[in-house]
Amino acid sequence: MANSIDDEENLFSEAVKDARPLPYNNRAIHPVKKPKPIPKQFLRDERQALIDSLSDHYIPAYELETGEEMLYLRDGHSPDILRKLRRGKWVVQANMDLHGLISDEARLYVASFISDCKKRGIRCIRIVHGKGLGSRNREPILKQKLRGWLMQKDEVIAYAQAKPEDGGSGAVIVLLKA
C-alpha cells in the first residue's frame, strides 16, 4: 500500500515539475464574501412580539355576541360586512385547526397564521377552535380565548360563527383587512 502512495506522489511530482507560479498581477482574485449574519435577536423579538400581541385577559369595550354565537365587527365598518360574512358571501382562502393545542400554543399559532395571511394578501380565513367536547369540563375554552385574541388583532375587521357545513359553533370565519 505504501508503494502505491509513493508511486502516486512521484507521478504527481513528475507531472508538475515544469509548472511555475503565475505572476501576481495575472492571478484571479476572488473576493471572499462573508455570509450575512443571522439576526437571532431580531427573530426572538419578532416571536415575542407575536406572543405579546394577544392577551388572554382582554375585555372588549364593544362586541356583538348574541348568546353562544360568535360575532364581531370592528368600529367604523359597515354592518353589511358582518351580514355578508354570516351568509358565507366571502370565499374562505385559508384554514387553520386548533384541535389538540393548549392555550399558549394556540395563541402563538393564531398570531402567526394571521400575520402570514396578511403578508400573502389573504382576506377571509376559517379557524376551527372546536366545541370543547375534549376539554376537561367539556367547555369550549379555546373558543372564548379566540374571541378576545381576534378582537385584539388590528388586521381583523370582523368575524362570525361558521355556517353548519363549515364547522358551525366549532369554527369562526374571519375577515382581514386588505
Secondary structure, DSSP 4 states (H G I P E B T S, - for coil): -HHHHHHHHHHHHHHTTT--PPPGGGS---PPPPPPPP-HHHHHHHHHHHHHT--TT---S----BTTB-EEE-TTS-HHHHHHHHTT-SPP-EEEE-TT--HHHHHHHHHHHHHHHHHHT--EEEEE---STTSTTS--HHHHHHHHHHHH-TTEEEEEEPPGGGTGGGEEEEEE--
